[in-house]
Amino acid sequence: MRAIWAMLAIAIPGAVLAGGVRGALAAEPTGIWYDHTGRGAVEISKCGAALCGRVVWIKDANNRGACGMQIIGDVRPVGSGQWDGGWIYDPDRDTKYSVELSLVGAQQLKVVGYLGTKFLSETMIWRRAPSDLKRCQA
């Protein structure tokens, strides 16, 4: 009997956790996200059937010209909790890459920028910004 209770004590929280994660992954990555550098925030929103993202906050006043710039485009759902097939612009390198987005819970977004193949990729973790973040003026 003790073995059954021990198995239930492990299985039930695991099932609840798995259901919670699955539910979070089914949501869209819309909202405002601080980028991996902490120097900017991007608002990801629906653009027709795809997702796009624009810069809405910049830490350094000298870079305010990027405010309102679209840096993510044409990202489409490809599976449960994943969006791919679009592009992301890297202003530091002045280059566009392919991009895959995946929610990691409610507060983190995995952003994978890649060049042709995901074998040649860079993975970044963005964190959710508060909805009342003071936006820059485009």
N, CA, C and O atoms as a GROMACS GRO file, in nm:
protein
  552
    1MET      N    1   0.082  -0.119   0.000
    1MET     CA    2   0.000   0.000   0.000
    1MET      C    3   0.087   0.126   0.000
    1MET      O    4   0.058   0.222  -0.071
    2ARG      N    5   0.193   0.125   0.079
    2ARG     CA    6   0.281   0.239   0.086
    2ARG      C    7   0.344   0.268  -0.050
    2ARG      O    8   0.363   0.384  -0.086
    3ALA      N    9   0.377   0.163  -0.126
    3ALA     CA   10   0.437   0.180  -0.259
    3ALA      C   11   0.338   0.249  -0.354
    3ALA      O   12   0.378   0.332  -0.435
    4ILE      N   13   0.210   0.215  -0.343
    4ILE     CA   14   0.108   0.279  -0.429
    4ILE      C   15   0.099   0.426  -0.397
    4ILE      O   16   0.094   0.509  -0.489
    5TRP      N   17   0.096   0.463  -0.269
    5TRP     CA   18   0.090   0.605  -0.231
    5TRP      C   19   0.214   0.680  -0.278
    5TRP      O   20   0.207   0.795  -0.320
    6ALA      N   21   0.327   0.614  -0.269
    6ALA     CA   22   0.451   0.678  -0.314
    6ALA      C   23   0.445   0.703  -0.465
    6ALA      O   24   0.488   0.809  -0.512
    7MET      N   25   0.393   0.606  -0.541
    7MET     CA   26   0.380   0.624  -0.686
    7MET      C   27   0.282   0.737  -0.718
    7MET      O   28   0.308   0.818  -0.808
    8LEU      N   29   0.170   0.743  -0.646
    8LEU     CA   30   0.072   0.849  -0.669
    8LEU      C   31   0.130   0.986  -0.632
    8LEU      O   32   0.102   1.084  -0.700
    9ALA      N   33   0.209   0.992  -0.527
    9ALA     CA   34   0.268   1.119  -0.485
    9ALA      C   35   0.362   1.172  -0.592
    9ALA      O   36   0.380   1.293  -0.604
   10ILE      N   37   0.422   1.083  -0.668
   10ILE     CA   38   0.509   1.125  -0.777
   10ILE      C   39   0.430   1.150  -0.904
   10ILE      O   40   0.455   1.249  -0.973
   11ALA      N   41   0.336   1.063  -0.937
   11ALA     CA   42   0.264   1.069  -1.064
   11ALA      C   43   0.167   1.186  -1.072
   11ALA      O   44   0.159   1.252  -1.176
   12ILE      N   45   0.093   1.214  -0.966
   12ILE     CA   46  -0.009   1.319  -0.972
   12ILE      C   47   0.052   1.457  -0.992
   12ILE      O   48   0.009   1.527  -1.084
   13PRO      N   49   0.151   1.499  -0.912
   13PRO     CA   50   0.210   1.631  -0.940
   13PRO      C   51   0.275   1.637  -1.077
   13PRO      O   52   0.270   1.741  -1.143
   14GLY      N   53   0.335   1.526  -1.122
   14GLY     CA   54   0.396   1.524  -1.254
   14GLY      C   55   0.292   1.545  -1.363
   14GLY      O   56   0.316   1.617  -1.460
   15ALA      N   57   0.176   1.482  -1.348
   15ALA     CA   58   0.069   1.497  -1.447
   15ALA      C   59   0.014   1.638  -1.446
   15ALA      O   60  -0.014   1.695  -1.551
   16VAL      N   61  -0.001   1.696  -1.328
   16VAL     CA   62  -0.050   1.834  -1.318
   16VAL      C   63   0.050   1.929  -1.382
   16VAL      O   64   0.012   2.018  -1.457
   17LEU      N   65   0.179   1.909  -1.352
   17LEU     CA   66   0.283   1.994  -1.410
   17LEU      C   67   0.286   1.980  -1.561
   17LEU      O   68   0.295   2.081  -1.632
   18ALA      N   69   0.278   1.858  -1.612
   18ALA     CA   70   0.280   1.838  -1.756
   18ALA      C   71   0.160   1.905  -1.821
   18ALA      O   72   0.175   1.966  -1.928
   19GLY      N   73   0.044   1.896  -1.761
   19GLY     CA   74  -0.074   1.962  -1.816
   19GLY      C   75  -0.060   2.112  -1.814
   19GLY      O   76  -0.102   2.180  -1.908
   20GLY      N   77   0.000   2.167  -1.708
   20GLY     CA   78   0.020   2.311  -1.699
   20GLY      C   79   0.119   2.360  -1.803
   20GLY      O   80   0.098   2.465  -1.863
   21VAL      N   81   0.225   2.285  -1.825
   21VAL     CA   82   0.324   2.323  -1.925
   21VAL      C   83   0.261   2.314  -2.063
   21VAL      O   84   0.280   2.402  -2.146
   22ARG      N   85   0.187   2.206  -2.089
   22ARG     CA   86   0.124   2.189  -2.218
   22ARG      C   87   0.028   2.304  -2.244
   22ARG      O   88   0.021   2.356  -2.356
   23GLY      N   89  -0.047   2.345  -2.141
   23GLY     CA   90  -0.140   2.457  -2.156
   23GLY      C   91  -0.067   2.587  -2.186
   23GLY      O   92  -0.113   2.667  -2.268
   24ALA      N   93   0.047   2.608  -2.121
   24ALA     CA   94   0.124   2.731  -2.144
   24ALA      C   95   0.183   2.732  -2.285
   24ALA      O   96   0.191   2.837  -2.348
   25LEU      N   97   0.224   2.614  -2.334
   25LEU     CA   98   0.284   2.608  -2.466
   25LEU      C   99   0.181   2.627  -2.576
   25LEU      O  100   0.216   2.666  -2.687
   26ALA      N  101   0.054   2.600  -2.546
   26ALA     CA  102  -0.048   2.616  -2.648
   26ALA      C  103  -0.082   2.764  -2.670
   26ALA      O  104  -0.140   2.800  -2.772
   27ALA      N  105  -0.047   2.849  -2.577
   27ALA     CA  106  -0.074   2.992  -2.589
   27ALA      C  107   0.019   3.053  -2.693
   27ALA      O  108   0.122   2.995  -2.728
   28GLU      N  109  -0.019   3.170  -2.742
   28GLU     CA  110   0.065   3.240  -2.840
   28GLU      C  111   0.168   3.327  -2.767
   28GLU      O  112   0.143   3.372  -2.655
   29PRO      N  113   0.281   3.352  -2.830
   29PRO     CA  114   0.384   3.434  -2.767
   29PRO      C  115   0.360   3.584  -2.786
   29PRO      O  116   0.455   3.661  -2.798
   30THR      N  117   0.235   3.625  -2.787
   30THR     CA  118   0.206   3.766  -2.803
   30THR      C  119   0.231   3.839  -2.671
   30THR      O  120   0.224   3.779  -2.564
   31GLY      N  121   0.259   3.966  -2.681
   31GLY     CA  122   0.287   4.047  -2.563
   31GLY      C  123   0.420   4.119  -2.580
   31GLY      O  124   0.478   4.121  -2.688
   32ILE      N  125   0.466   4.178  -2.472
   32ILE     CA  126   0.590   4.256  -2.474
   32ILE      C  127   0.699   4.175  -2.406
   32ILE      O  128   0.681   4.122  -2.296
   33TRP      N  129   0.813   4.166  -2.474
   33TRP     CA  130   0.926   4.085  -2.427
   33TRP      C  131   1.054   4.167  -2.426
   33TRP      O  132   1.087   4.235  -2.523
   34TYR      N  133   1.128   4.160  -2.312
   34TYR     CA  134   1.264   4.216  -2.309
   34TYR      C  135   1.352   4.121  -2.388
   34TYR      O  136   1.344   4.000  -2.373
   35ASP      N  137   1.437   4.177  -2.474
   35ASP     CA  138   1.528   4.091  -2.550
   35ASP      C  139   1.636   4.034  -2.457
   35ASP      O  140   1.645   4.072  -2.340
   36HIS      N  141   1.716   3.946  -2.511
   36HIS     CA  142   1.818   3.876  -2.432
   36HIS      C  143   1.927   3.968  -2.378
   36HIS      O  144   1.997   3.932  -2.284
   37THR      N  145   1.943   4.088  -2.436
   37THR     CA  146   2.045   4.182  -2.390
   37THR      C  147   1.993   4.272  -2.278
   37THR      O  148   2.072   4.329  -2.203
   38GLY      N  149   1.860   4.285  -2.268
   38GLY     CA  150   1.801   4.377  -2.172
   38GLY      C  151   1.803   4.521  -2.220
   38GLY      O  152   1.763   4.612  -2.146
   39ARG      N  153   1.848   4.543  -2.344
   39ARG     CA  154   1.858   4.680  -2.397
   39ARG      C  155   1.732   4.724  -2.470
   39ARG      O  156   1.719   4.842  -2.503
   40GLY      N  157   1.641   4.632  -2.496
   40GLY     CA  158   1.520   4.669  -2.569
   40GLY      C  159   1.406   4.574  -2.538
   40GLY      O  160   1.425   4.468  -2.480
   41ALA      N  161   1.287   4.616  -2.578
   41ALA     CA  162   1.169   4.532  -2.563
   41ALA      C  163   1.093   4.533  -2.695
   41ALA      O  164   1.085   4.635  -2.764
   42VAL      N  165   1.038   4.417  -2.728
   42VAL     CA  166   0.967   4.396  -2.854
   42VAL      C  167   0.825   4.352  -2.822
   42VAL      O  168   0.803   4.265  -2.738
   43GLU      N  169   0.730   4.415  -2.889
   43GLU     CA  170   0.591   4.371  -2.876
   43GLU      C  171   0.560   4.277  -2.991
   43GLU      O  172   0.568   4.316  -3.108
   44ILE      N  173   0.525   4.154  -2.958
   44ILE     CA  174   0.486   4.055  -3.058
   44ILE      C  175   0.334   4.053  -3.064
   44ILE      O  176   0.267   4.040  -2.962
   45SER      N  177   0.282   4.067  -3.185
   45SER     CA  178   0.136   4.070  -3.203
   45SER      C  179   0.099   3.996  -3.330
   45SER      O  180   0.185   3.961  -3.412
   46LYS      N  181  -0.030   3.972  -3.346
   46LYS     CA  182  -0.080   3.908  -3.467
   46LYS      C  183  -0.074   4.006  -3.583
   46LYS      O  184  -0.109   4.123  -3.568
   47CYS      N  185  -0.030   3.957  -3.696
   47CYS     CA  186  -0.030   4.033  -3.821
   47CYS      C  187  -0.095   3.941  -3.923
   47CYS      O  188  -0.025   3.868  -3.994
   48GLY      N  189  -0.226   3.944  -3.932
   48GLY     CA  190  -0.298   3.849  -4.015
   48GLY      C  191  -0.288   3.711  -3.953
   48GLY      O  192  -0.317   3.694  -3.835
   49ALA      N  193  -0.248   3.612  -4.033
   49ALA     CA  194  -0.233   3.475  -3.983
   49ALA      C  195  -0.097   3.451  -3.919
   49ALA      O  196  -0.073   3.344  -3.862
   50ALA      N  197  -0.009   3.548  -3.927
   50ALA     CA  198   0.128   3.534  -3.875
   50ALA      C  199   0.147   3.623  -3.753
   50ALA      O  200   0.057   3.695  -3.710
   51LEU      N  201   0.267   3.617  -3.698
   51LEU     CA  202   0.307   3.705  -3.588
   51LEU      C  203   0.417   3.798  -3.636
   51LEU      O  204   0.497   3.761  -3.722
   52CYS      N  205   0.420   3.917  -3.580
   52CYS     CA  206   0.527   4.011  -3.610
   52CYS      C  207   0.566   4.080  -3.480
   52CYS      O  208   0.494   4.071  -3.380
   53GLY      N  209   0.678   4.150  -3.480
   53GLY     CA  210   0.724   4.217  -3.360
   53GLY      C  211   0.790   4.349  -3.391
   53GLY      O  212   0.865   4.362  -3.487
   54ARG      N  213   0.760   4.448  -3.307
   54ARG     CA  214   0.816   4.582  -3.322
   54ARG      C  215   0.880   4.626  -3.191
   54ARG      O  216   0.835   4.589  -3.083
   55VAL      N  217   0.986   4.705  -3.204
   55VAL     CA  218   1.055   4.761  -3.088
   55VAL      C  219   0.963   4.863  -3.022
   55VAL      O  220   0.914   4.955  -3.088
   56VAL      N  221   0.939   4.848  -2.891
   56VAL     CA  222   0.851   4.941  -2.819
   56VAL      C  223   0.918   5.006  -2.699
   56VAL      O  224   0.862   5.096  -2.637
   57TRP      N  225   1.040   4.962  -2.667
   57TRP     CA  226   1.113   5.020  -2.554
   57TRP      C  227   1.262   5.004  -2.581
   57TRP      O  228   1.307   4.898  -2.626
   58ILE      N  229   1.337   5.110  -2.553
   58ILE     CA  230   1.483   5.108  -2.571
   58ILE      C  231   1.547   5.170  -2.449
   58ILE      O  232   1.510   5.280  -2.407
   59LYS      N  233   1.644   5.100  -2.392
   59LYS     CA  234   1.709   5.146  -2.270
   59LYS      C  235   1.796   5.269  -2.295
   59LYS      O  236   1.794   5.364  -2.216
   60ASP      N  237   1.874   5.269  -2.404
   60ASP     CA  238   1.969   5.376  -2.434
   60ASP      C  239   1.904   5.483  -2.520
   60ASP      O  240   1.860   5.456  -2.632
   61ALA      N  241   1.897   5.604  -2.469
   61ALA     CA  242   1.835   5.715  -2.542
   61ALA      C  243   1.901   5.742  -2.677
   61ALA      O  244   1.838   5.795  -2.768
   62ASN      N  245   2.028   5.705  -2.691
   62ASN     CA  246   2.099   5.728  -2.818
   62ASN      C  247   2.048   5.638  -2.930
   62ASN      O  248   2.074   5.665  -3.048
   63ASN      N  249   1.976   5.532  -2.896
   63ASN     CA  250   1.926   5.438  -2.997
   63ASN      C  251   1.776   5.453  -3.021
   63ASN      O  252   1.714   5.362  -3.077
   64ARG      N  253   1.718   5.563  -2.981
   64ARG     CA  254   1.573   5.582  -2.993
   64ARG      C  255   1.521   5.576  -3.136
   64ARG      O  256   1.401   5.556  -3.157
   65GLY      N  257   1.610   5.592  -3.236
   65GLY     CA  258   1.568   5.585  -3.375
   65GLY      C  259   1.512   5.449  -3.413
   65GLY      O  260   1.438   5.438  -3.512
   66ALA      N  261   1.545   5.345  -3.337
   66ALA     CA  262   1.493   5.211  -3.365
   66ALA      C  263   1.352   5.190  -3.312
   66ALA      O  264   1.290   5.088  -3.341
   67CYS      N  265   1.301   5.285  -3.237
   67CYS     CA  266   1.167   5.273  -3.181
   67CYS      C  267   1.064   5.256  -3.294
   67CYS      O  268   1.062   5.334  -3.389
   68GLY      N  269   0.982   5.155  -3.281
   68GLY     CA  270   0.879   5.127  -3.381
   68GLY      C  271   0.926   5.038  -3.494
   68GLY      O  272   0.844   4.994  -3.575
   69MET      N  273   1.057   5.010  -3.501
   69MET     CA  274   1.110   4.927  -3.609
   69MET      C  275   1.058   4.784  -3.598
   69MET      O  276   1.056   4.725  -3.490
   70GLN      N  277   1.014   4.730  -3.711
   70GLN     CA  278   0.974   4.590  -3.713
   70GLN      C  279   1.099   4.504  -3.719
   70GLN      O  280   1.182   4.520  -3.808
   71ILE      N  281   1.112   4.413  -3.622
   71ILE     CA  282   1.230   4.326  -3.622
   71ILE      C  283   1.193   4.178  -3.631
   71ILE      O  284   1.281   4.093  -3.643
   72ILE      N  285   1.062   4.146  -3.626
   72ILE     CA  286   1.015   4.008  -3.644
   72ILE      C  287   0.901   4.012  -3.742
   72ILE      O  288   0.815   4.100  -3.736
   73GLY      N  289   0.898   3.915  -3.834
   73GLY     CA  290   0.788   3.911  -3.930
   73GLY      C  291   0.761   3.772  -3.984
   73GLY      O  292   0.850   3.686  -3.986
   74ASP      N  293   0.637   3.751  -4.028
   74ASP     CA  294   0.594   3.629  -4.099
   74ASP      C  295   0.611   3.500  -4.021
   74ASP      O  296   0.625   3.394  -4.082
   75VAL      N  297   0.610   3.504  -3.888
   75VAL     CA  298   0.626   3.384  -3.807
   75VAL      C  299   0.489   3.316  -3.795
   75VAL      O  300   0.391   3.380  -3.756
   76ARG      N  301   0.484   3.188  -3.828
   76ARG     CA  302   0.357   3.116  -3.833
   76ARG      C  303   0.361   2.992  -3.743
   76ARG      O  304   0.468   2.936  -3.719
   77PRO      N  305   0.245   2.951  -3.693
   77PRO     CA  306   0.243   2.831  -3.608
   77PRO      C  307   0.281   2.708  -3.688
   77PRO      O  308   0.236   2.690  -3.801
   78VAL      N  309   0.365   2.623  -3.630
   78VAL     CA  310   0.407   2.499  -3.695
   78VAL      C  311   0.378   2.376  -3.610
   78VAL      O  312   0.395   2.263  -3.656
   79GLY      N  313   0.336   2.397  -3.488
   79GLY     CA  314   0.306   2.286  -3.398
   79GLY      C  315   0.266   2.342  -3.265
   79GLY      O  316   0.260   2.463  -3.245
   80SER      N  317   0.238   2.254  -3.174
   80SER     CA  318   0.195   2.295  -3.042
   80SER      C  319   0.305   2.375  -2.973
   80SER      O  320   0.409   2.321  -2.937
   81GLY      N  321   0.281   2.504  -2.955
   81GLY     CA  322   0.375   2.589  -2.884
   81GLY      C  323   0.495   2.635  -2.964
   81GLY      O  324   0.588   2.691  -2.907
   82GLN      N  325   0.494   2.614  -3.096
   82GLN     CA  326   0.608   2.657  -3.178
   82GLN      C  327   0.561   2.738  -3.298
   82GLN      O  328   0.459   2.708  -3.361
   83TRP      N  329   0.638   2.840  -3.328
   83TRP     CA  330   0.615   2.926  -3.444
   83TRP      C  331   0.746   2.935  -3.519
   83TRP      O  332   0.853   2.946  -3.458
   84ASP      N  333   0.740   2.931  -3.652
   84ASP     CA  334   0.862   2.926  -3.732
   84ASP      C  335   0.833   2.983  -3.870
   84ASP      O  336   0.721   3.026  -3.899
   85GLY      N  337   0.935   2.984  -3.955
   85GLY     CA  338   0.918   3.023  -4.093
   85GLY      C  339   0.925   3.172  -4.119
   85GLY      O  340   0.912   3.216  -4.233
   86GLY      N  341   0.945   3.250  -4.016
   86GLY     CA  342   0.954   3.394  -4.033
   86GLY      C  343   1.097   3.442  -4.026
   86GLY      O  344   1.191   3.365  -4.047
   87TRP      N  345   1.112   3.569  -3.998
   87TRP     CA  346   1.245   3.629  -3.992
   87TRP      C  347   1.259   3.717  -3.868
   87TRP      O  348   1.160   3.763  -3.809
   88ILE      N  349   1.384   3.739  -3.830
   88ILE     CA  350   1.417   3.832  -3.722
   88ILE      C  351   1.535   3.916  -3.770
   88ILE      O  352   1.628   3.866  -3.833
   89TYR      N  353   1.529   4.043  -3.740
   89TYR     CA  354   1.635   4.136  -3.779
   89TYR      C  355   1.726   4.161  -3.660
   89TYR      O  356   1.678   4.193  -3.551
   90ASP      N  357   1.855   4.147  -3.681
   90ASP     CA  358   1.955   4.175  -3.578
   90ASP      C  359   2.017   4.310  -3.609
   90ASP      O  360   2.100   4.321  -3.699
   91PRO      N  361   1.977   4.416  -3.535
   91PRO     CA  362   2.031   4.549  -3.566
   91PRO      C  363   2.180   4.562  -3.540
   91PRO      O  364   2.246   4.645  -3.602
   92ASP      N  365   2.236   4.481  -3.450
   92ASP     CA  366   2.380   4.487  -3.423
   92ASP      C  367   2.461   4.439  -3.543
   92ASP      O  368   2.572   4.487  -3.566
   93ARG      N  369   2.406   4.345  -3.618
   93ARG     CA  370   2.477   4.290  -3.735
   93ARG      C  371   2.415   4.336  -3.867
   93ARG      O  372   2.465   4.302  -3.974
   94ASP      N  373   2.306   4.413  -3.858
   94ASP     CA  374   2.234   4.461  -3.976
   94ASP      C  375   2.202   4.346  -4.071
   94ASP      O  376   2.226   4.354  -4.192
   95THR      N  377   2.147   4.236  -4.013
   95THR     CA  378   2.120   4.114  -4.088
   95THR      C  379   1.988   4.054  -4.045
   95THR      O  380   1.950   4.060  -3.928
   96LYS      N  381   1.917   3.994  -4.142
   96LYS     CA  382   1.795   3.919  -4.114
   96LYS      C  383   1.830   3.770  -4.110
   96LYS      O  384   1.910   3.720  -4.190
   97TYR      N  385   1.766   3.700  -4.014
   97TYR     CA  386   1.782   3.556  -4.000
   97TYR      C  387   1.644   3.493  -3.997
   97TYR      O  388   1.544   3.561  -3.974
   98SER      N  389   1.638   3.364  -4.022
   98SER     CA  390   1.515   3.289  -3.998
   98SER      C  391   1.497   3.279  -3.848
   98SER      O  392   1.594   3.287  -3.773
   99VAL      N  393   1.372   3.261  -3.803
   99VAL     CA  394   1.349   3.258  -3.659
   99VAL      C  395   1.244   3.155  -3.622
   99VAL      O  396   1.147   3.131  -3.694
  100GLU      N  397   1.266   3.094  -3.506
  100GLU     CA  398   1.170   3.005  -3.443
  100GLU      C  399   1.142   3.059  -3.303
  100GLU      O  400   1.235   3.096  -3.232
  101LEU      N  401   1.015   3.064  -3.265
  101LEU     CA  402   0.974   3.110  -3.132
  101LEU      C  403   0.906   2.996  -3.058
  101LEU      O  404   0.824   2.924  -3.116
  102SER      N  405   0.939   2.980  -2.930
  102SER     CA  406   0.876   2.879  -2.844
  102SER      C  407   0.858   2.938  -2.705
  102SER      O  408   0.953   2.990  -2.647
  103LEU      N  409   0.737   2.929  -2.653
  103LEU     CA  410   0.715   2.972  -2.514
  103LEU      C  411   0.778   2.873  -2.419
  103LEU      O  412   0.770   2.752  -2.439
  104VAL      N  413   0.841   2.926  -2.315
  104VAL     CA  414   0.896   2.845  -2.208
  104VAL      C  415   0.824   2.892  -2.082
  104VAL      O  416   0.875   2.977  -2.009
  105GLY      N  417   0.708   2.837  -2.058
  105GLY     CA  418   0.625   2.887  -1.950
  105GLY      C  419   0.562   3.019  -1.990
  105GLY      O  420   0.562   3.055  -2.108
  106ALA      N  421   0.508   3.090  -1.893
  106ALA     CA  422   0.438   3.216  -1.922
  106ALA      C  423   0.532   3.336  -1.926
  106ALA      O  424   0.494   3.441  -1.978
  107GLN      N  425   0.653   3.322  -1.872
  107GLN     CA  426   0.740   3.438  -1.855
  107GLN      C  427   0.865   3.438  -1.941
  107GLN      O  428   0.942   3.534  -1.938
  108GLN      N  429   0.888   3.332  -2.020
  108GLN     CA  430   1.007   3.326  -2.102
  108GLN      C  431   0.973   3.281  -2.244
  108GLN      O  432   0.883   3.200  -2.266
  109LEU      N  433   1.048   3.336  -2.337
  109LEU     CA  434   1.031   3.303  -2.478
  109LEU      C  435   1.166   3.262  -2.534
  109LEU      O  436   1.263   3.337  -2.526
  110LYS      N  437   1.172   3.143  -2.591
  110LYS     CA  438   1.295   3.097  -2.655
  110LYS      C  439   1.291   3.146  -2.800
  110LYS      O  440   1.197   3.116  -2.874
  111VAL      N  441   1.393   3.220  -2.838
  111VAL     CA  442   1.405   3.276  -2.972
  111VAL      C  443   1.529   3.213  -3.036
  111VAL      O  444   1.641   3.232  -2.988
  112VAL      N  445   1.507   3.139  -3.144
  112VAL     CA  446   1.618   3.074  -3.214
  112VAL      C  447   1.633   3.141  -3.350
  112VAL      O  448   1.548   3.127  -3.437
  113GLY      N  449   1.743   3.212  -3.366
  113GLY     CA  450   1.775   3.271  -3.495
  113GLY      C  451   1.868   3.178  -3.569
  113GLY      O  452   1.966   3.129  -3.512
  114TYR      N  453   1.838   3.152  -3.696
  114TYR     CA  454   1.922   3.058  -3.770
  114TYR      C  455   1.939   3.102  -3.915
  114TYR      O  456   1.860   3.180  -3.968
  115LEU      N  457   2.044   3.052  -3.975
  115LEU     CA  458   2.080   3.087  -4.111
  115LEU      C  459   2.069   2.962  -4.197
  115LEU      O  460   2.164   2.883  -4.206
  116GLY      N  461   1.954   2.943  -4.260
  116GLY     CA  462   1.932   2.828  -4.347
  116GLY      C  463   1.897   2.701  -4.272
  116GLY      O  464   1.794   2.640  -4.300
  117THR      N  465   1.979   2.660  -4.178
  117THR     CA  466   1.955   2.539  -4.102
  117THR      C  467   1.968   2.570  -3.953
  117THR      O  468   2.044   2.658  -3.913
  118LYS      N  469   1.894   2.498  -3.873
  118LYS     CA  470   1.899   2.522  -3.728
  118LYS      C  471   2.030   2.472  -3.667
  118LYS      O  472   2.060   2.498  -3.551
  119PHE      N  473   2.107   2.399  -3.747
  119PHE     CA  474   2.239   2.357  -3.702
  119PHE      C  475   2.327   2.480  -3.682
  119PHE      O  476   2.414   2.482  -3.595
  120LEU      N  477   2.305   2.583  -3.764
  120LEU     CA  478   2.377   2.710  -3.753
  120LEU      C  479   2.283   2.810  -3.689
  120LEU      O  480   2.225   2.895  -3.758
  121SER      N  481   2.268   2.802  -3.558
  121SER     CA  482   2.169   2.886  -3.491
  121SER      C  483   2.224   2.949  -3.364
  121SER      O  484   2.329   2.910  -3.313
  122GLU      N  485   2.150   3.048  -3.316
  122GLU     CA  486   2.179   3.109  -3.187
  122GLU      C  487   2.047   3.111  -3.109
  122GLU      O  488   1.945   3.157  -3.160
  123THR      N  489   2.051   3.062  -2.988
  123THR     CA  490   1.932   3.058  -2.904
  123THR      C  491   1.940   3.165  -2.798
  123THR      O  492   2.041   3.179  -2.728
  124MET      N  493   1.833   3.242  -2.787
  124MET     CA  494   1.824   3.349  -2.688
  124MET      C  495   1.699   3.327  -2.605
  124MET      O  496   1.599   3.274  -2.654
  125ILE      N  497   1.703   3.367  -2.480
  125ILE     CA  498   1.586   3.362  -2.395
  125ILE      C  499   1.543   3.505  -2.366
  125ILE      O  500   1.619   3.584  -2.309
  126TRP      N  501   1.422   3.537  -2.406
  126TRP     CA  502   1.363   3.668  -2.377
  126TRP      C  503   1.270   3.651  -2.258
  126TRP      O  504   1.214   3.543  -2.238
  127ARG      N  505   1.254   3.757  -2.180
  127ARG     CA  506   1.163   3.748  -2.065
  127ARG      C  507   1.051   3.850  -2.080
  127ARG      O  508   1.068   3.958  -2.136
  128ARG      N  509   0.936   3.812  -2.029
  128ARG     CA  510   0.818   3.895  -2.043
  128ARG      C  511   0.835   4.027  -1.968
  128ARG      O  512   0.879   4.030  -1.854
  129ALA      N  513   0.800   4.136  -2.035
  129ALA     CA  514   0.805   4.270  -1.975
  129ALA      C  515   0.668   4.300  -1.917
  129ALA      O  516   0.569   4.241  -1.959
  130PRO      N  517   0.662   4.392  -1.822
  130PRO     CA  518   0.531   4.429  -1.767
  130PRO      C  519   0.446   4.497  -1.873
  130PRO      O  520   0.497   4.569  -1.959
  131SER      N  521   0.316   4.474  -1.867
  131SER     CA  522   0.226   4.531  -1.968
  131SER      C  523   0.221   4.684  -1.960
  131SER      O  524   0.183   4.749  -2.057
  132ASP      N  525   0.258   4.740  -1.844
  132ASP     CA  526   0.256   4.886  -1.830
  132ASP      C  527   0.393   4.950  -1.857
  132ASP      O  528   0.419   5.062  -1.814
  133LEU      N  529   0.480   4.877  -1.928
  133LEU     CA  530   0.612   4.931  -1.965
  133LEU      C  531   0.594   5.062  -2.041
  133LEU      O  532   0.513   5.070  -2.132
  134LYS      N  533   0.669   5.163  -2.002
  134LYS     CA  534   0.660   5.292  -2.070
  134LYS      C  535   0.722   5.279  -2.209
  134LYS      O  536   0.842   5.254  -2.222
  135ARG      N  537   0.639   5.295  -2.310
  135ARG     CA  538   0.683   5.276  -2.448
  135ARG      C  539   0.757   5.398  -2.502
  135ARG      O  540   0.731   5.512  -2.463
  136CYS      N  541   0.850   5.370  -2.592
  136CYS     CA  542   0.920   5.478  -2.660
  136CYS      C  543   0.826   5.534  -2.768
  136CYS      O  544   0.727   5.470  -2.805
  137GLN      N  545   0.857   5.651  -2.816
  137GLN     CA  546   0.776   5.714  -2.920
  137GLN      C  547   0.839   5.692  -3.056
  137GLN      O  548   0.956   5.727  -3.078
  138ALA      N  549   0.762   5.635  -3.148
  138ALA     CA  550   0.813   5.608  -3.284
  138ALA      C  551   0.822   5.735  -3.365
  138ALA      O  552   0.862   5.732  -3.481
   0.00000   0.00000   0.00000
